[in-house]
Amino acid sequence: MYLEETNPLLLNHLTLADRLHSYLTLLDEQAKECCQMLIQQMVEAEDVSENLK
């Protein structure tokens, strides 16, 4: 697990505070939003239309 390797203290704190699931859920939502934003920026930069899809 990435968090276990990079920040074991945070992982331990989140686990003990019973907040690991909510933390990971928030990270997942942020990643999805970022991905959607990047896709939209790429579509606009490349002038992709529905016809090209």
Stockholm file with secondary structure:
# STOCKHOLM 1.0

chainA/1-53         MYLEETNPLLLNHLTLADRLHSYLTLLDEQAKECCQMLIQQMVEAEDVSENLK
#=GR chainA/1-53 SS CHHHHHCHHHHHHHHHTTCHHHHHHHHHHHHHHHHHHHHHHHHHHHTCCTTTC
#=GC SS_cons        CHHHHHCHHHHHHHHHTTCHHHHHHHHHHHHHHHHHHHHHHHHHHHTCCTTTC
//
